[in-house]
Amino acid sequence: MKLLFETKSEYTYDEYLKFSRTVQNKVQRLWLLQLAMVAAFLVLAWLGWKKGSTVEAIAGIIVAVLIPVIFYLVNSWVIKRLYQSNHALQGQVSTFRFYRDHFEQDNALGHTSIPYDELTEIVETKTNFYLMVDKNQGMILIKENCTPELTAFVQNLKK
């Protein structure tokens, strides 16, 4: 089979952090849970205010404001711990080769070949493509390392 494109991606902590946050927000839709929790506490604050309890109203508002902050901080801590605990991932450089019907990934851990129709989703951000093989698992493709032709090719795969 004829090779169409080739690129490399290094799995740094920053890339892993961007990947994890994007997956949580765009694929897993974690923001919906946060929104529901904020709404619930705002309703509780409003009910407390209607009962005449200023303390309940203020507490509900404070908790509603803190929920996104707590999610962000805990999430950042968990992502950092996951990255640090996986020594094989740290600094891993993967070579991606794209063919007409599949792509291959080679790195120090091994070789993977994935037909495009097995991708569950392709998520595009300003800096990367995430080639998702599952809701929690994907490959980071750094746009900066892609030719304009490869970028267009991956964007066409999304359609």
Sequence and secondary structure as in RCSB ss.txt:
>XXXX:A:sequence
MKLLFETKSEYTYDEYLKFSRTVQNKVQRLWLLQLAMVAAFLVLAWLGWKKGSTVEAIAGIIVAVLIPVIFYLVN
SWVIKRLYQSNHALQGQVSTFRFYRDHFEQDNALGHTSIPYDELTEIVETKTNFYLMVDKNQGMILIKENCTPEL
TAFVQNLKK
>XXXX:A:secstr
    EEEEEEE HHHHHHHHHHIIIIIS HHHHHHHHHHHHHHHHHHHHHHT HHHHHHHHHHHHHHHHHHHHHH
HHHHHHHHHH TTTTTEEEEEEE SSEEEEEETTEEEEEEGGG SEEEE SSEEEEESSSS EEEEEGGGS HHH
HHHHHHHT 
